[in-house]
Amino acid sequence: MECFGTNATHNQPLKSHKYFLGAQILLRILGIIFTLAATWTILTSKHTTVSVFDIQINANISYPPSLKFFAYANIIGCGFSVLSLCIAFILGHKVLDPKNFIYMFIHDLIVMGLLLAGCAAATSIGFVGKYGVRQAGWMPICDHVSKFCHRVADSVMLSYLGVFFYFCLSIISANRSRHIQV
């Protein structure tokens, strides 16, 4: 009877480790999917329109530097997500050493910060594009290139979902790394 009780308590850490590994892999795959989708959407968005007096308005990501930064942040975030997925697989089959999880926590926190900075930059320039800044003389442009503005908004939304997944990964990794014995 005692053997049954000790076996159940012995399997409990292994079972929680499997759930932890499964959550890590699922959230990292979702992070890859959403950052890749955000990158693809922003890189393929462009719109050309002709307005009054045959003036041609071109809108693409090469003009505002904040949208370039947003695209690069998502590319880097997606690349590091793939790298961290490989590391999660390796750490999943190693010893349950909490010191490994502190590195994953730092990685997740850095990627989340980078993605959040890119999202904030794109959100700010999107606000200026949609509403303008009358005091500075910047007119809204989204009423002329609405297709481009909608694609940028979709890309920013996808990237914010990637930030959310990395926020969840940071919480999970921080929780696991708090068991480090000094």
C-alpha positions, 0 to 999 in steps of 0.5 A: 500500500505504501508503495502505491502512495510513493509512486503517485507522489513520485509521478506528480512532478513528472506529470506537472513537468509534462504539462509545463513542457506542453504549455511551453511548446504550445505558447511558443508555436502560437508566438511563432505563428502570430509574429510570422503572420504579423510580419507577412501582413506588414511586409505585403501591405501597400496601397497607391491612390490618385487624389485631386490634381492627379497626385499619386499617394503611395503608402508602404512600410518603407516610409515611416521608420516606426513601421520598419522597426515594427517589421524588424521586431517581428522578424527578430521575435519570430526567429528567436521564437523558433530558437527558443522552441528548439531549446524548450525541446532540449530542456524538456528532455534534460534534468528538471533543473530550475536554473535552466528556467531562469534563462528561458525567463530572461529570453522570454522577457527580452522577446516580449519587450522587443515585440511590445516596443515594435507594437507601441511604435506602430500603434503610435504612427497608426494613430497619427495616420488615422487621426493626424496631429492638427497642432503639428500640421500633420493631416490624417492619411488613412481616409486616402489609403484605407487598405494600407491602414487596415492591413497595418492595424491587422498586423499590429493586432496579430503582433499584440497577440504574440506579445500576450503569448510571450507574457504568458511564457514569461509568467510560466518561466518565472514561476518555474525558476523561483525554485532555485536553491542558492 
